[in-house]
């Protein structure tokens, strides 16, 4: 019985520590949770993480390239959300730069993979 109480107290301590590190985890961000931008960011984030779950080959270089393509696409998708919903000129400018840079890098990664027959 003491073991169960100690284990429970330990688990609560870990949960409390985690909550202190990320106080928003598991909580709605007020009205932001229902905003179209938040919905779009969440969708882009979920797609990116799903697509990053690639079949690993054991080749660190190939696996890096294959994983980074959807990661960069996620950045593009989030930048497009910022352009669609954001208003700050500095954010919009950065979002446009992110799109251009990430598209260029995705093309480079795909070319690298193709040249090695690893696409």
N, C-alpha and C positions, 0 to 999 in steps of 0.2 A: 504494500500500500504506500509506504514512504517513497518507494521508487517511482510509482505512478505520479505522486504529488510532485516529486522533484522533477520528473520528466515534463510534467505539465507546466511547472513554473519556468523551466528552462525554455520550453517552446514559446511561452508568453513573452519571455525576455527577448528572444530572437525576433518575434513579431514586433515588439515595441521598438527594438533597435532598427528594424527594417522600416517601420513607419517614420522614424525620425530621419532616416536617410532619404526617404521619398514620401513626404507627408501627403501627396496627392494620390498615391497609389490606391486604387479601389474606390476613389471618390469622384463624383462628378465635379466638373469645374464650373459649377453654377450654370448660368444660361449658355455658356460656351459649348456645352456638350451637345446641344441641339442645333448649333449654328451650321449652315451649309459648309463653311470653310472647315470646321472641325470634322464634320462627317467626311469631307473629301480628303483631309489629311489622314484620318484614320484608315480610310480605304486604301490610299496610296501606301501607307506604312505597312498594312497587312499584306498587300500584294507584293511589296518589295521583300518582306521577310519570307513569304511563301516561295517566291521565285529565287531567293538566295539559297534555298535548300537544294543545292545541286548534287548530282551524283559525283562524289569525289573519285578521282582517278589514282591518287597517290603521287601525282606529279604536282609539286607545290606551285609551279609556275602556271600550269594549265588550270589548276583548281582556283588559284587567285584570280585569273582572268575571267573564268566562268562565274565566279561569285561576285566579282566587281561589276560586271555588266548590269545585272539587275539592281545592284546597289546604286549605281550611277543613274539608272532609269528611275529609281525611286526619288532621287534628288530632282530629276527633271519633272516628274509628276508633281512633287511638292512645290517646285518653283511655279508650275502652271497654276496650282491652287492659289499661290500668292498673287500671281498676276490677275487671276479671275476675281479674287475677293479682296485683295489688299489695296490700300490707297496711298501708303507712304512712298514717295518717289524714290527714296534710297533703297527701300526693300524691293520695289519693282525693278529698279536698275540691276540690283544684285541678282534677282531671280532671272532676268534676261541673260546675264553673264553666266550664271550657273547652267542654264539650258545650253548655251553655246559651247561652253567648256566640256560639259558632260557628254553632249552629243559627239563632239570631236574625239573625246577619249573612248567612248563606246566604239566608234568606228575604228580607232587604232587597236583596241583589244580584239575586236572581231577579225580584223585583218591579221593580227598576230596569231590568233587561233587557227584561222583558215590556212595560213602559210605552213602550219605544223600539222594540218589535218586533224585538228582537235576541236573543230567547231561544234 
